[in-house]
């Protein structure tokens, strides 16, 4: 099963691999810098060499990155939007420098200016970013819980953003199960799961999913509250994850846990064990 966790880069970005190896991950997600700061330490050739060497020696098959949560490409504040665009471009460049293929981002929040205006701003910003940064790095829009004025709660919003991206081959989707459920998509039963994926396929296309965030939800269906929880112990429950893990359409898609961390590895080990116990149980 191509699964793993979001891994810390404390002490050097290459350290993520040794942490992932202790968990027997086959896929990981990382930040490319401190996610709570705008400024980033410049990556140098030694950083790239250490990262590539650690990756080569590991059993990790898939590495994806997540951008900083400070970035808001949908902001109506011109200064913040410009700062967000520059920061996102820098993260794309860092991904290319390290050889990380996919960079996940939240569409952003329209801050009261409305969905239409927010979609227009984020689409324009992403087009600019894709012009400023050459391939191979690709961007993955993540669906959201819809908390506050966050875009991406409905598949229609993600579809509209993707339709406006000119370099369409460089844009895909990262599906988050907690966000799906909190946004109102009930994936707990076979019927609900099938209906949700059918709607996604109709509006966006299953083939555009390049990563999945596997998280249970601490809050109820349609709560629009983004609170991740341990697999099978939240409001979603185990059946949705059994359906997802055994869906052949996602067999080769990296599945990343963003569940609560403990003091050590125990929570990650527990959640990975739960996923493995559900895999193959059709």
C-alpha positions as CSV (number, residue, x, y, z in Angstrom):
1,X,0.0,0.0,0.0
2,X,1.4,3.3,-1.1
3,X,0.9,5.1,2.2
4,X,2.7,7.2,4.8
5,X,2.5,10.3,6.9
6,X,3.4,14.0,6.9
7,X,6.9,14.0,8.3
8,X,8.9,16.7,10.1
9,X,11.9,18.3,8.4
10,X,13.4,19.6,11.7
11,X,17.2,19.5,11.6
12,X,17.3,19.4,7.8
13,X,14.9,18.6,5.1
14,X,16.7,15.3,4.3
15,X,16.0,14.1,7.9
16,X,12.4,13.4,6.8
17,X,13.5,10.1,5.2
18,X,15.0,8.5,8.3
19,X,11.9,9.4,10.3
20,X,9.7,7.9,7.6
21,X,11.8,4.7,7.5
22,X,11.1,4.2,11.2
23,X,7.4,4.1,10.4
24,X,7.9,1.9,7.4
25,X,6.3,4.4,5.1
26,X,6.3,4.1,1.3
27,X,5.0,7.7,0.7
28,X,5.6,10.9,2.6
29,X,4.5,14.5,2.7
30,X,6.8,17.3,3.8
31,X,6.9,21.1,4.1
32,X,9.7,22.7,2.0
33,X,10.4,25.3,4.7
34,X,9.0,26.5,8.1
35,X,5.3,26.6,7.4
36,X,4.6,29.3,10.0
37,X,7.1,31.8,8.6
38,X,7.2,33.8,5.3
39,X,11.0,33.8,5.1
40,X,12.9,30.7,4.2
41,X,16.5,29.7,4.5
42,X,18.0,29.4,1.0
43,X,18.5,25.9,-0.1
44,X,22.1,25.2,-1.4
45,X,23.6,22.4,-3.4
46,X,24.6,20.5,-0.2
47,X,20.9,20.5,0.9
48,X,19.9,19.0,-2.5
49,X,22.7,16.4,-2.3
50,X,21.7,15.3,1.2
51,X,18.1,15.2,0.2
52,X,18.6,13.1,-2.9
53,X,21.1,10.8,-1.2
54,X,18.7,10.1,1.7
55,X,15.8,9.6,-0.7
56,X,17.8,7.1,-2.8
57,X,18.8,5.1,0.2
58,X,15.2,4.9,1.6
59,X,12.3,2.8,0.6
60,X,10.1,5.9,-0.1
61,X,8.5,5.7,-3.5
62,X,6.5,8.9,-3.4
63,X,7.3,12.4,-2.0
64,X,4.8,15.2,-2.1
65,X,5.1,18.7,-0.5
66,X,2.6,21.0,1.1
67,X,2.9,24.8,0.9
68,X,2.8,27.2,3.8
69,X,-0.6,27.8,5.5
70,X,0.2,31.5,5.4
71,X,-0.3,31.7,1.7
72,X,-3.6,33.0,0.5
73,X,-3.8,33.4,-3.3
74,X,-7.5,34.3,-3.1
75,X,-7.0,37.3,-0.8
76,X,-8.6,40.6,-1.8
77,X,-5.8,42.4,-0.1
78,X,-3.4,43.2,-2.9
79,X,-0.3,43.3,-0.7
80,X,-1.1,39.9,0.9
81,X,-2.0,38.4,-2.4
82,X,1.3,39.6,-4.0
83,X,3.3,38.3,-1.0
84,X,1.4,35.0,-1.2
85,X,2.2,34.6,-4.9
86,X,5.9,35.3,-4.4
87,X,6.0,32.8,-1.5
88,X,4.2,30.2,-3.6
89,X,6.5,30.7,-6.5
90,X,9.5,30.2,-4.1
91,X,8.0,27.0,-2.9
92,X,7.5,25.7,-6.5
93,X,11.2,26.5,-7.1
94,X,12.3,24.7,-4.0
95,X,10.3,21.7,-5.1
96,X,12.0,21.7,-8.5
97,X,15.4,22.1,-6.8
98,X,14.9,19.1,-4.7
99,X,13.1,17.0,-7.3
100,X,9.7,16.9,-5.6
101,X,7.1,16.4,-8.2
102,X,3.9,17.6,-6.5
103,X,3.1,20.7,-4.4
104,X,-0.2,20.7,-2.6
105,X,-2.0,24.0,-1.8
106,X,-5.3,25.2,-0.4
107,X,-7.2,27.4,-2.8
108,X,-7.3,30.2,-0.3
109,X,-10.0,32.3,1.4
110,X,-12.0,35.1,-0.3
111,X,-12.2,37.1,2.9
112,X,-15.8,38.2,2.3
113,X,-15.3,39.3,-1.3
114,X,-17.3,36.3,-2.6
115,X,-16.6,33.0,-4.2
116,X,-16.6,34.3,-7.8
117,X,-14.0,37.0,-7.0
118,X,-11.9,34.6,-5.0
119,X,-11.9,31.9,-7.7
120,X,-10.8,34.5,-10.2
121,X,-7.9,35.7,-8.1
122,X,-6.6,32.3,-7.2
123,X,-6.8,31.1,-10.9
124,X,-5.0,34.2,-12.1
125,X,-2.3,33.8,-9.4
126,X,-1.8,30.1,-10.3
127,X,-1.5,30.9,-14.0
128,X,1.2,33.5,-13.1
129,X,3.0,31.0,-10.9
130,X,3.0,28.3,-13.6
131,X,4.5,30.8,-16.1
132,X,7.2,31.9,-13.6
133,X,8.3,28.4,-12.6
134,X,9.1,25.8,-15.3
135,X,8.2,22.1,-15.1
136,X,8.4,19.5,-13.8
137,X,6.8,20.6,-10.6
138,X,3.0,20.3,-10.6
139,X,0.4,21.9,-8.3
140,X,-2.4,20.0,-6.5
141,X,-5.5,21.8,-5.3
142,X,-6.8,20.4,-2.1
143,X,-10.5,20.3,-1.3
144,X,-11.3,22.1,1.9
145,X,-13.9,21.9,4.8
146,X,-15.2,25.3,3.8
147,X,-14.4,26.8,7.1
148,X,-14.9,30.6,7.1
149,X,-14.5,31.9,3.6
150,X,-12.2,29.2,2.4
151,X,-12.7,28.1,-1.2
152,X,-12.8,24.6,-2.4
153,X,-15.5,23.1,-0.3
154,X,-17.6,22.2,-3.3
155,X,-16.3,20.2,-6.3
156,X,-17.8,22.9,-8.5
157,X,-15.4,25.5,-7.0
158,X,-12.3,23.3,-7.6
159,X,-13.6,22.5,-11.1
160,X,-13.9,26.2,-11.9
161,X,-10.4,27.0,-10.8
162,X,-8.9,24.1,-12.7
163,X,-10.8,25.1,-15.9
164,X,-9.2,28.5,-15.7
165,X,-5.7,27.2,-15.4
166,X,-4.0,27.4,-18.8
167,X,-1.3,24.8,-18.2
168,X,-3.9,22.2,-17.3
169,X,-1.4,19.3,-17.5
170,X,0.5,20.8,-14.5
171,X,-2.5,21.0,-12.2
172,X,-4.3,18.2,-10.3
173,X,-6.1,17.5,-7.1
174,X,-5.3,16.3,-3.6
175,X,-8.4,14.8,-1.9
176,X,-8.8,15.1,1.8
177,X,-11.2,12.7,3.5
178,X,-11.8,14.9,6.6
179,X,-12.5,17.9,4.4
180,X,-14.8,15.9,2.2
181,X,-16.9,14.8,5.2
182,X,-16.9,18.2,6.9
183,X,-18.0,19.8,3.6
184,X,-21.1,17.6,3.5
185,X,-20.0,14.7,1.3
186,X,-21.1,11.5,3.2
187,X,-18.6,8.8,2.3
188,X,-19.4,6.4,5.2
189,X,-21.5,4.0,3.2
190,X,-20.9,2.2,-0.1
191,X,-23.7,4.2,-1.7
192,X,-22.5,7.5,-0.3
193,X,-18.9,6.9,-1.3
194,X,-19.9,5.8,-4.8
195,X,-22.1,8.9,-5.2
196,X,-19.4,11.2,-4.0
197,X,-16.7,9.8,-6.3
198,X,-19.2,9.8,-9.2
199,X,-19.9,13.5,-8.7
200,X,-16.2,14.2,-8.4
201,X,-15.5,12.3,-11.6
202,X,-18.3,14.1,-13.5
203,X,-17.1,17.6,-12.5
204,X,-13.3,17.2,-12.3
205,X,-12.2,13.7,-13.2
206,X,-10.9,10.9,-11.0
207,X,-7.8,10.9,-13.2
208,X,-6.8,14.3,-11.8
209,X,-6.3,13.0,-8.3
210,X,-2.6,12.7,-7.6
211,X,-2.6,12.4,-3.8
212,X,-5.1,11.7,-1.0
213,X,-5.0,13.0,2.6
214,X,-6.4,10.2,4.8
215,X,-7.9,11.7,7.9
216,X,-10.9,11.0,10.1
217,X,-13.0,13.9,11.3
218,X,-13.5,15.1,14.9
219,X,-16.6,17.0,13.8
220,X,-19.8,15.9,12.1
221,X,-21.0,15.7,8.6
222,X,-21.3,19.1,7.0
223,X,-19.9,20.9,10.0
224,X,-17.5,22.9,7.8
225,X,-14.9,22.5,10.7
226,X,-11.4,21.3,9.8
227,X,-10.5,19.0,12.7
228,X,-8.5,15.8,11.8
229,X,-8.8,12.7,14.0
230,X,-7.4,9.2,14.2
231,X,-8.5,6.7,11.5
232,X,-11.7,4.9,12.5
233,X,-12.1,6.8,15.8
234,X,-13.8,10.0,14.5
235,X,-17.2,10.8,12.9
236,X,-16.3,9.2,9.6
237,X,-15.5,5.7,11.0
238,X,-13.6,2.9,9.4
239,X,-15.8,1.8,6.5
240,X,-15.1,4.9,4.4
241,X,-11.4,4.2,4.6
242,X,-11.9,0.5,3.8
243,X,-13.7,1.6,0.6
244,X,-11.0,4.2,-0.3
245,X,-8.1,1.9,0.3
246,X,-9.6,-0.9,-1.8
247,X,-10.7,1.4,-4.6
248,X,-8.5,0.2,-7.6
249,X,-8.7,3.7,-9.1
250,X,-6.5,5.0,-6.2
251,X,-4.2,2.0,-6.0
252,X,-1.1,3.9,-7.1
253,X,-2.0,7.2,-5.5
254,X,0.0,8.2,-2.4
255,X,-2.2,8.2,0.7
256,X,-0.9,10.5,3.4
257,X,-2.0,10.6,7.1
258,X,-2.3,14.1,8.7
259,X,-3.7,12.7,11.9
260,X,-2.8,14.1,15.3
261,X,0.7,13.4,16.5
262,X,1.7,12.0,19.9
263,X,4.9,12.6,21.9
264,X,6.7,10.0,19.8
265,X,5.7,7.7,17.0
266,X,2.9,5.9,18.7
267,X,0.0,7.7,17.0
268,X,1.5,7.5,13.5
269,X,2.2,3.8,14.0
270,X,-1.4,3.3,15.3
271,X,-3.0,5.0,12.3
272,X,-0.8,3.3,9.8
273,X,-1.6,-0.1,11.4
274,X,-5.3,0.8,11.1
275,X,-4.9,1.6,7.4
276,X,-3.0,-1.7,6.8
277,X,-5.7,-3.7,8.6
278,X,-8.4,-2.2,6.3
279,X,-6.4,-2.7,3.1
280,X,-7.5,-5.8,1.2
281,X,-10.8,-6.1,3.1
282,X,-13.3,-5.8,0.3
